Amino acid sequence: MFCICIGFMPLFIWKDLFTSISNIELDGVLRNKALRNRFMKFLDGFLSLRKYINVDRFRLCCGPRIDHRKINEWILYAVRHGIRELDLIFQSRSFETRHFTELEFAVFTCKTLLTLRLFNLPSLILTIPTHCCLPKLKVLNLNFLKFSDDESIRRLLSSCISLEELLVQSCKLSNLNKLNVCHPTLQRLTISGGDISPSCELEINTPNLVCFDFCYIYSRICIGFIANRSSNYCNDTTSVLDLMRALSCVRSFHLTGICSEIQAMLMRPSLIPEFPNLISLKMGGYYAGWENMLVRCPCFETLAFELEKDPSCLQHHIKAIKIFVLKRKHVELQLVKYLLKKARVLESLTVEITYVTKRELRVMSKNICALPKASKKCHILIILVDIGIILVD
C-alpha cells in the first residue's frame, strides 16, 4: 500500500521521504555483474543524500564480488550516523581479515550501538582492538566467526559493560585454550555448534544469568559464580557433576540428548544436588533414574519428555505400576498421564494419595480415571492413605 501511494507523489516529496528512512536493509547477494554494479551505484547515491540523517538500524548482506572498499564505506557511514542496531552478513570468502581491519576500530568503538550481529564470515578472523569500547551494547551475536586468540574475545566482552545477551553460534574456536565468559550484567548466554578444541577450558562467571544454552562436546568446564534461572545443557564430560551443582539455582532445565555422566548421576541419588528453584524439567532423551531428581526439586511443577521412541519396557513389558504418596502436584499428574498413555500391556495402576479431603480425593480420582489409557485391561486403584479409603476404576 505504501508503494502504491508514493507512486503518485511529486518527485521532491518522494525524495525527502526516501532519504529520511531510519531503518536500512540492503541485500547485495547478486550473481549478475550488471546488477551488482547498479546496486553499488544506487547505494552510493542513496547514502550521499542522507549526510545529516541518523540511522537506527542498518542491515547489510553482501555476496561475492562486491567491492570490499564500498562495503567499508557503507558500514562506516552507519557507524558515523548514530547506528543503534547493526547486522553484517558476508556470504563471500573474498572478504578477508585484511579488508575488515580498517573497520574493526570504528565498529568496536561505536558509542551508540545497542545490538551487533555478525554472520557468515567464513574467512574472517576477528582481532579485537586494544581500545575496544561498546558502552551501550546490550545484544551481541557472533555467527561463523574465528577469533585470533583467547585475549581477543575476553577483550571484546569486557568492553561491553551493559551486555545482556551473548550468542556464540557455529564459531571456530579450535585455536582457543580458554573461552572466558565473565560478565556481571549478562542475562542470556548461548554457546553452540562450530568447532572447539577438546583441551579448551570454558570458564563462566555470570551472576545475573537468566538463560544458559550450551551444546558442545569437550572435556574441561569451570563454572564460576552462577545464579541461573533457566538452562539448556548438552555435554558428555567428567565435569558434569560440577556443572550440575553450579546450575542448581535454575528455574527450568532442558537436557538435550543423552549424557552418560548425567545418567550415572541420576542412578546415584546421593550425587544429585538440591534444585530449590526448579519448576520445569524437559528431557530430550530417556534417562533411567530420572525420578530420583524429582525428590531434589521441592518446587517442581512441569515435566516434559522429548523421546524419539518410547522405552520398550514401558510399551511391551510393564504390567503393574505403583505410585506412592501423590501430593496433587501438577508434575505428578503429568507422570500418571504419560504412563497410562504409553504402557500398552499395563494391567494395574495403584496411586496412593495423602493430605487431601474426601472431596479433593473424588476430584483427583475423576481426573485420573478420565485420562486416556493405551491398555484396555488396565485397572486403576486409588488409595487415600490417611483414612484408608479405596476407589477402584
Secondary structure, 3 states (H helix, E strand, C coil): CHHHHHCCCCHHHHHHHHHCCCEEEEEECCCCHHHHHHHHHHHHHHHHCCCCCCCCEEEEEECCCCCHHHHHHHHHHHHCCCCCEEEEEECCCCCCHHHHHHHHHHHCCCCCCCEEEEECCCCCEECCCCCCCCCCCCEEEEECCEECCHHHHHHHHHHCCCCCEEEEECCEECCCCEEEEECCCCCEEEEECCEECCCCEEEEEECCCCEEEEECCCCEEEEEEECCCEEEEECCCCCHHHHHHHCCCCCEEEECCCCHHHHHHHCCHHHCCCCCCCCEEEECCCCCCCHHHHCCCCCCCEEEECCCCCCHHHHHCCCEEEEEEECCCHHHHHHHHHHHHHCCCCCEEEEEECCCCHHHHHHHHHHHHCCCCCCCCCEEEEEECCCCEEEEC
